[in-house]
Amino acid sequence: MINIITAMIFSDLTHNDFANKDYPQFICCVKCEGRLTVADRRYQIHDGSLVYVPPHTEVCRLHAKDDVIFTRVMFETDEYFTQDKLFVLPKSEIFDFGTGFKEMIVYGQLDCTIDASSIYMDQCRLVFKKIDLLKQLTVVESEVNDYKADIISNITKPNYTIKDFMMSADITRSNVSKKFKNATSETAKQFYDRKKMQYAEQILINNIERNIKLDELADLCGYDEHYYFLRLFKKHTGMSIAEFRKKHGAK
């Protein structure tokens, strides 16, 4: 059983001290760019980050620039969950948990007929499972997991390239690719291209009634070389753009 003690939305940093609470907490950063200070450690926080804060954490404060929106959920549970340390999940590691909780809180405030409590519990259980899985990763797997999260969080930006990722990773390209290969079956470039092609698929499906031009699609996905983009798309899907659109109902 998971019992939600409190669930609230904040749009400023007046309530940014999460220390010394009797119950575990989820801090869901719907809109937030900054850092979380925990004792002598600092964690970078971005839009969509989720932080699990165990009970009686001595120091835990959120610092951010500009406007912020975050949800704070305090709960108790007698279900199997072994995490006793603070844990930060990037947005890509799970559905947009913060936005989900924000919606549930609003539904509750509006006295909606949706059973918000059961959805709270289901979302909490998903996070429990994800944290338990991530705890089992090796150091290299954990690093690669962070690299993947960085790529995915930027994948919809047309001007974001694999070079930008390599620069932000603060590590040589060969080392990144080696770590990817050790932890997965692909290089960082292969992972990047695969996610970009999945994004291209989603754009096509969302615009199935509109005959989106090839150069527009390539530009949206961040590829200047349109024929290279076409080759990648066919390699990934086994279909040309026209065949893909026809398969998904284009007239």
Secondary structure, DSSP 8 states (H G I E B T S, - for coil): -EEEEEEEEESSSTT-B--S-SS-EEEEEEE--EEEEETTEEEEE-TT-EEEE-TT-S--EEEESS--EEEEEEEEE-S-----S-EEE-GGGSS-HHHHHHHHHHHHHTT-SS-HHHHHHHHHHHHHHHHHHHHT--HHHHHHHHHHHHHHHHTT-TT--HHHHHHHTTS-HHHHHHHHHHHSSS-HHHHHHHHHHHHHHHHHHHTTTS---HHHHHHHTT-S-HHHHHHHHHHHHSS-HHHHHHHTT--
